[in-house]
Amino acid sequence: MQSATLRIGFDVGSSLSKIIYTINDGSPQFLMMEPDVVSLPATSIEHLSGSMARPENQAWVKLDRDSERIHVCGYLAKEFSAVERIEMLKYEYAFYKFLAAVGVIAANEKCDRLNIHAAMLLPYGEITSREQLQAKITSAIKKYYFQNKLVRGRIASFQCHPESTGMVLKILAQHGQDWFSSRRVVVLIFGYRNISCMSFNRGVLEAQHSATSDLGFVNLIDKIIARTPGQNRYALTKAVYAIGSDLRTDHRELQSLIRSKQPENIQTEAKLLVNAIEAARYEYWQLVQDWLNSVVPEIVDHLAVSGGTSAYLKSLLDQNLAWAKPEWMTAPEGALPEDDPALQLRFADVIALFKSTFQTEVAA
């Protein structure tokens, strides 16, 4: 093991932790981890000794070596049936997610002492918590345990910005300070838990047009759950996102949601699901549309849109925002190892923040 300099961009995410990093000025690397975090007795993972799983799929942290409890993060937490803490503020779980991510990187890169430069994204409505988060991370990362292995870190620099800051910095870099300071620029980020809007008029943040709502994709999923028996968020999120507007009783993803084993009930349940998704989708879009109409200024010079949920709503957003000719902001071409349009939108903000903060070119 050895020491290294870690530069890390971290988008906490309620559906996926999105991480980009470099070690000792090497090429940017990407890491994705499920958002789940659960506190368990340390004895809960004793049976995992000798597992061949990758560190990101078997992540747990302890703040003290002799602690009787651990925090399991990511895929392993999901396997332990972690309760989705959608009502919790992101920063409260961002602490453990960050420690777990650094632990994964330390394990993958074979280094146990890290000099860390961090840039993190939080929802606009939670940015007032950044000092608390920084203090907790700065203290804990000096010495903690990942998979029972000691990790030592030092926070050399720490920045925490509202979601969409990366997009704003990208626009600023593309068009220049003079252009930005003479126009109204609005950035919309559509996520799993939140929708955020940041509006700048002549370079000044407009408080009355900048806000975070709780109208992320999970709002739609909960509306479907209320209309259907026996469904859960994990299965619905994957299937509903894949189905999009292609609502058919014979759609493969919709068929995967059917719980009945009786042939005479399968078609009935399929119709129930289609009707529930259709009604929930309509109701959800009405709420999103009303929020957009209330927060987005009537006059906009440049409107940028990104985030994973924006892909699901793209046809509706294109129609509703056509007057502003929105720019759909994605990750740089070739930057991500997977050619997934939704992933390109989900990573766009943190990649732009990382590139701007550390002046690192991000491309394959």
Secondary structure, DSSP 8 states (H G I E B T S, - for coil): --EEEEEEEEE--SS-EEEEEEETT---EEEEE---EEEEEGGGGGGGTT----GGGSEEEESSTT-SEEEEETHHHHHTT----TTS-HHHHHHHHHHHHHHHHHHHHT-SEEEEEEEEEE-GGGGGGHHHHHHHHHHHTTSEEETTEEEEEEEEEEEEEETTHHHHHHHHHHH-HHHHTTSEEEEEEE-SS-EEEEEEETTEE-GGG-EEES-SHHHHHHHHHTTSTT--HHHHHHHHHHHTT---TT-HHHHTT-----HHHHHHHHHHHHHHHHHHHHHHHHHHHHHHHHHS-S--SEEEEESHHHHHTHHHHHHHTGGG--EE----TT-SSS--HHHHHHHHHHHHHHHHHHT-----
